[in-house]
Amino acid sequence: MRVFETATKELRFMHDESDLMGLEKVSADYYWAEQEIDKLEKELAVTVSEDARRRLSKLTEYFTTQQSITGEVFYNQGFADGIRLIIFVFHRRVGRKQKQTPCPLVFS
């Protein structure tokens, strides 16, 4: 899967961040979550000690990192599956024109 990870990283470098829209403008769910986070942070600032807020912040950071990595793995796997599907379909079309053999590049 390293080949696909490298390819997706290269694709990410091609994007210009100034072209990306703010997620809160695209997704109502994202906007809602952002508003709820702001509310909770304000509540915690009043009701919870500084040390507890710092620890909660670290917990949130670790959880977010974990979820981001999960999303990356799923994205890379989907990319790899898409490439395998393209290769399979291409191979079958060429196989019909010649002799039909199983595609050696598609893994089960």
Backbone bond lengths (Angstrom), bond angles and torsions (degrees), N, CA, C in turn:
res aa  C-N    CA-C-N  psi(-1)  N-CA   C-N-CA  omega(-1)  CA-C   N-CA-C  phi
1 M - - - 1.452 - - 1.526 110.54 -
2 R 1.294 119.78 -9.99 1.471 122.40 -179.20 1.532 111.67 -58.28
3 V 1.322 118.04 -35.25 1.465 121.13 179.39 1.522 109.75 -60.94
4 F 1.324 117.33 -44.15 1.455 121.83 -178.48 1.528 111.16 -70.22
5 E 1.334 117.08 -36.79 1.459 120.13 176.64 1.527 110.15 -62.98
6 T 1.325 116.61 -42.41 1.462 120.91 178.18 1.520 110.56 -62.89
7 A 1.330 116.85 -44.00 1.468 120.90 -179.58 1.526 111.10 -62.70
8 T 1.332 117.55 -43.26 1.460 119.41 -178.94 1.531 111.16 -69.06
9 K 1.339 117.45 -34.43 1.468 119.44 176.25 1.525 110.02 -64.46
10 E 1.322 116.96 -42.01 1.464 120.35 178.51 1.527 110.83 -62.58
11 L 1.323 117.10 -39.84 1.463 120.48 177.98 1.520 110.92 -63.06
12 R 1.334 116.74 -38.46 1.466 119.96 179.12 1.526 111.59 -64.53
13 F 1.339 116.59 -37.52 1.459 119.88 179.33 1.522 111.91 -65.70
14 M 1.332 116.66 -24.94 1.463 121.04 -178.63 1.527 111.70 -74.02
15 H 1.334 117.85 -22.00 1.460 120.90 -177.92 1.518 110.53 -76.31
16 D 1.305 115.43 139.29 1.457 121.59 175.02 1.527 106.82 -96.43
17 E 1.315 116.86 120.32 1.466 120.11 -176.48 1.514 113.17 -58.75
18 S 1.318 117.65 -26.61 1.469 119.38 -179.82 1.530 111.48 -69.05
19 D 1.346 116.94 -18.15 1.464 120.80 177.96 1.525 112.73 -81.82
20 L 1.321 117.32 -14.70 1.457 121.01 -175.52 1.524 110.08 -83.58
21 M 1.328 116.04 137.71 1.468 120.86 177.74 1.522 109.46 -84.21
22 G 1.316 115.82 153.78 1.452 119.75 172.84 1.524 108.87 -65.19
23 L 1.314 116.88 133.41 1.468 120.33 -177.02 1.520 112.13 -60.54
24 E 1.320 116.91 -31.53 1.462 119.24 179.89 1.524 111.64 -64.95
25 K 1.325 117.81 -21.50 1.470 121.54 178.13 1.526 111.61 -85.49
26 V 1.317 116.91 -19.27 1.462 122.03 -176.05 1.525 112.31 -99.34
27 S 1.323 116.65 -35.61 1.461 120.95 -173.20 1.523 111.51 -122.94
28 A 1.323 115.68 121.48 1.462 120.29 176.60 1.525 110.30 -64.77
29 D 1.327 117.62 -34.97 1.468 121.22 178.40 1.520 111.13 -64.52
30 Y 1.318 116.68 -41.63 1.464 120.36 178.34 1.528 110.07 -63.31
31 Y 1.322 116.25 -45.35 1.467 121.19 179.09 1.530 110.35 -59.34
32 W 1.337 116.68 -46.16 1.470 121.54 178.89 1.525 110.29 -58.43
33 A 1.339 117.19 -47.89 1.467 121.20 -178.91 1.524 110.70 -61.86
34 E 1.324 116.18 -40.81 1.458 120.58 178.93 1.534 111.29 -61.54
35 Q 1.335 116.94 -41.80 1.464 121.19 178.61 1.531 111.28 -65.32
36 E 1.335 116.67 -41.29 1.463 121.03 179.35 1.529 111.19 -65.96
37 I 1.315 117.09 -39.24 1.464 120.85 177.42 1.526 109.99 -61.62
38 D 1.318 116.41 -45.64 1.470 120.46 178.80 1.525 111.38 -58.92
39 K 1.346 115.91 -43.63 1.469 119.92 179.29 1.528 111.43 -61.66
40 L 1.328 115.88 -46.96 1.466 119.81 -179.07 1.524 111.90 -64.10
41 E 1.330 116.87 -39.44 1.468 119.35 178.72 1.526 110.67 -61.64
42 K 1.318 117.24 -39.96 1.469 120.75 178.24 1.529 111.35 -66.19
43 E 1.332 116.62 -41.37 1.467 120.56 177.79 1.529 110.96 -63.61
44 L 1.338 115.97 -45.30 1.457 120.07 -179.17 1.524 112.10 -64.65
45 A 1.322 117.15 -32.49 1.468 120.70 179.06 1.520 111.26 -61.54
46 V 1.324 115.83 -28.75 1.466 120.41 -178.31 1.531 111.75 -91.18
47 T 1.322 117.61 -35.43 1.466 120.69 -169.48 1.525 115.72 -103.04
48 V 1.320 118.25 -14.29 1.472 120.57 -173.29 1.527 109.41 -122.37
49 S 1.331 115.49 146.05 1.470 119.88 -179.24 1.540 111.03 -65.34
50 E 1.321 114.52 160.49 1.469 120.99 179.80 1.526 110.98 -59.80
51 D 1.334 116.89 -42.01 1.465 120.89 179.68 1.531 111.07 -62.63
52 A 1.325 117.04 -44.50 1.468 120.65 179.53 1.529 110.64 -64.95
53 R 1.331 118.05 -38.61 1.467 121.13 177.91 1.526 110.55 -64.35
54 R 1.328 116.38 -40.45 1.459 120.58 179.10 1.527 110.22 -63.41
55 R 1.325 116.30 -42.59 1.471 120.52 179.38 1.525 111.34 -67.43
56 L 1.323 117.07 -40.20 1.472 120.39 175.74 1.526 111.22 -62.93
57 S 1.323 115.22 -38.19 1.462 119.94 178.66 1.528 110.44 -63.62
58 K 1.324 116.98 -42.46 1.468 121.40 177.62 1.533 110.30 -63.17
59 L 1.327 116.26 -43.69 1.456 120.80 178.50 1.528 110.33 -58.06
60 T 1.317 116.24 -45.91 1.459 121.30 179.33 1.526 110.76 -63.17
61 E 1.328 116.02 -41.39 1.466 120.40 179.32 1.532 110.96 -61.28
62 Y 1.333 117.05 -45.81 1.462 120.80 179.83 1.527 111.19 -64.63
63 F 1.325 116.48 -42.02 1.459 120.30 179.45 1.527 110.47 -63.85
64 T 1.321 117.21 -43.26 1.462 121.59 179.11 1.521 110.85 -62.78
65 T 1.328 116.62 -42.01 1.467 120.60 177.15 1.522 110.44 -60.63
66 Q 1.311 116.20 -44.89 1.465 121.07 179.54 1.531 110.38 -60.66
67 Q 1.311 117.53 -45.03 1.458 121.19 -179.40 1.532 111.62 -67.47
68 S 1.318 117.45 -36.27 1.465 121.21 177.71 1.528 110.66 -64.66
69 I 1.317 116.04 -42.32 1.468 120.22 178.91 1.521 109.83 -64.66
70 T 1.329 116.84 -41.15 1.464 120.55 177.21 1.528 110.55 -59.13
71 G 1.329 116.64 -45.12 1.459 120.67 177.97 1.517 112.30 -61.15
72 E 1.340 116.78 -39.73 1.463 120.82 178.48 1.519 111.30 -64.11
73 V 1.340 116.48 -43.42 1.463 120.35 179.51 1.532 109.93 -62.25
74 F 1.336 117.05 -45.52 1.466 120.48 178.81 1.527 111.11 -63.13
75 Y 1.334 117.31 -40.67 1.459 121.41 178.52 1.528 110.39 -61.88
76 N 1.341 116.47 -47.36 1.466 120.24 179.61 1.520 111.30 -63.03
77 Q 1.327 117.31 -40.10 1.466 120.33 179.24 1.523 110.30 -65.38
78 G 1.323 117.43 -41.38 1.462 120.73 177.13 1.524 111.68 -63.60
79 F 1.327 116.12 -40.28 1.464 120.73 176.93 1.528 109.99 -61.61
80 A 1.342 116.23 -46.50 1.466 120.88 179.32 1.534 110.76 -62.07
81 D 1.320 117.14 -42.87 1.468 120.39 178.45 1.522 111.06 -62.88
82 G 1.330 116.94 -39.57 1.466 120.72 178.73 1.520 111.78 -63.61
83 I 1.324 116.59 -42.83 1.470 120.15 178.58 1.526 110.02 -64.74
84 R 1.317 116.84 -42.72 1.473 119.74 178.37 1.532 110.90 -61.43
85 L 1.333 116.80 -39.78 1.462 120.52 178.65 1.533 110.67 -64.02
86 I 1.322 116.61 -43.81 1.465 120.29 178.63 1.531 110.20 -60.92
87 I 1.329 116.46 -45.46 1.465 120.34 179.30 1.520 110.27 -62.13
88 F 1.321 116.85 -43.02 1.457 121.07 -179.80 1.528 111.33 -61.21
89 V 1.337 116.56 -48.59 1.465 120.78 -179.21 1.523 110.34 -63.66
90 F 1.317 116.96 -44.51 1.458 120.17 178.82 1.519 110.47 -60.70
91 H 1.322 116.18 -44.50 1.464 120.63 -178.75 1.523 111.28 -63.61
92 R 1.323 116.94 -39.74 1.473 119.98 178.84 1.517 111.32 -66.46
93 R 1.332 117.68 -39.13 1.471 120.39 179.16 1.512 110.29 -65.26
94 V 1.327 117.14 -43.69 1.463 120.94 177.62 1.518 109.01 -66.54
95 G 1.338 117.50 -37.87 1.465 121.98 -179.85 1.518 112.36 -63.03
96 R 1.330 117.88 -33.80 1.461 120.72 178.12 1.512 111.36 -67.90
97 K 1.331 116.34 -35.43 1.455 120.18 179.94 1.518 110.56 -74.00
98 Q 1.322 117.28 -32.02 1.461 121.39 177.62 1.526 106.79 -105.84
99 K 1.285 118.00 -133.45 1.462 120.35 172.60 1.513 108.82 -98.20
100 Q 1.303 117.21 145.04 1.467 120.72 -175.71 1.520 110.24 -87.53
101 T 1.337 114.85 120.38 1.470 121.50 177.59 1.520 107.66 -130.58
102 P 1.322 117.64 155.19 1.465 119.43 177.98 1.531 110.92 -64.73
103 C 1.277 115.93 147.74 1.475 121.65 -178.79 1.530 109.65 -77.50
104 P 1.332 117.66 118.36 1.464 120.10 -178.35 1.539 112.70 -75.53
105 L 1.317 118.18 -13.00 1.458 120.54 -176.55 1.520 113.02 -90.50
106 V 1.329 117.92 -11.94 1.454 120.71 -178.39 1.525 108.14 -92.74
107 F 1.336 114.20 125.42 1.455 120.14 -178.18 1.527 108.77 -101.16
108 S 1.296 115.71 142.61 1.478 118.42 178.70 1.483 111.14 -99.57
